[in-house]
Amino acid sequence: MEEKFITIKEVALNNNCPECYNTNGLQLTFLQKFVETKFYKSITRETSHLLECNTCNTNIYPISWTEDIERVFNYHQKAFTPKTPSIKLKKSARLLIISVLVITLTILGLIVFPYL
């Protein structure tokens, strides 16, 4: 089972970076979890965010956010709408379901047919 986060929304922020104090490098990214197995693909409800500075190449964790960054983050988080959770069956899952149904109906037919 492969789990990864896909990017849903990216926003460039004009706030000062807490590390290098540059105003041009902050990037806020909203992510949503995507799961893929042999039988299905799924977008889940689980979301995440990432704030990084492209100037000094560091991740900015919430503990070091300023009030301004927090205020802008809250605004963008309210405006963020994640994709709706969904599950899509792959061809192998559909074949498995159909074969189980056919085998079950065949066994039931063999059991019931002699009594008719």
C-alpha positions in Angstrom: 0.0 0.0 0.0 1.5 3.3 -1.1 0.5 6.4 0.9 1.5 9.8 -0.2 0.4 13.4 0.1 -0.7 15.3 -3.0 -0.5 19.1 -3.3 -3.9 20.7 -3.4 -3.0 24.4 -3.0 0.2 26.5 -2.8 0.3 30.1 -1.6 3.2 32.5 -1.6 3.2 34.5 1.6 4.7 38.0 1.9 5.5 37.6 5.6 9.0 37.7 7.1 10.7 34.3 7.4 11.5 33.6 11.1 14.9 32.2 10.1 16.4 34.5 7.4 13.9 37.5 7.7 13.4 37.6 4.0 9.9 38.6 2.8 9.9 36.9 -0.6 10.5 33.2 0.1 7.7 31.9 2.3 5.5 29.2 0.6 2.4 27.6 2.3 1.4 24.3 0.8 -1.8 22.4 1.7 -1.6 18.6 1.1 -4.2 15.7 1.1 -3.5 12.1 1.7 -3.7 9.7 -1.3 -3.7 5.9 -0.9 -3.1 3.4 -3.7 -3.1 -0.4 -3.5 -3.5 -3.2 -5.9 -7.2 -3.0 -5.7 -8.2 0.7 -5.3 -7.1 4.3 -5.3 -8.4 6.6 -2.6 -8.3 10.2 -1.6 -8.8 10.4 2.2 -10.1 13.2 4.5 -6.6 13.6 6.1 -5.0 16.9 5.2 -1.7 18.5 6.1 0.2 21.7 5.6 3.8 22.7 5.1 5.4 26.1 5.4 8.8 26.5 3.9 11.2 29.3 3.0 12.5 29.0 -0.5 15.3 31.5 0.2 17.0 29.7 3.1 15.5 26.3 2.2 14.1 25.5 5.6 10.8 24.2 6.9 9.1 26.6 9.3 7.4 24.7 12.1 4.4 26.1 13.9 6.4 26.7 17.1 8.5 29.4 15.4 5.5 31.1 13.6 5.0 34.8 14.3 1.5 36.2 15.0 1.4 37.5 11.4 2.2 34.2 9.9 -0.4 32.5 12.1 -3.1 35.0 11.1 -2.4 34.5 7.4 -2.3 30.8 7.9 -5.7 30.8 9.6 -7.1 32.9 6.8 -5.8 30.5 4.1 -6.9 27.4 6.1 -10.5 28.7 6.2 -10.4 29.4 2.4 -8.9 25.9 1.7 -11.4 23.4 0.4 -9.9 19.8 0.1 -11.0 17.4 -2.5 -13.9 15.2 -1.6 -12.9 11.8 -0.3 -13.4 9.1 -2.8 -12.5 5.5 -3.6 -12.0 4.2 -7.1 -11.8 0.4 -7.7 -9.1 -0.8 -10.1 -9.7 -3.5 -12.7 -8.2 -6.2 -10.5 -10.7 -5.5 -7.7 -13.7 -5.6 -10.2 -12.4 -8.9 -11.6 -12.1 -10.3 -8.1 -15.6 -9.3 -7.1 -17.1 -10.6 -10.3 -15.3 -14.0 -10.0 -16.4 -14.4 -6.4 -20.0 -13.7 -7.4 -19.8 -16.2 -10.3 -18.2 -18.9 -8.1 -20.8 -18.3 -5.4 -23.7 -18.5 -7.9 -22.3 -21.6 -9.5 -22.0 -23.4 -6.1 -25.5 -22.3 -5.1 -26.8 -23.5 -8.5 -25.1 -26.9 -8.0 -26.5 -27.3 -4.6 -30.1 -26.2 -5.5 -30.3 -27.7 -9.0 -30.5 -31.4 -8.0 -33.6 -30.7 -5.9 -35.6 -29.3 -8.8 
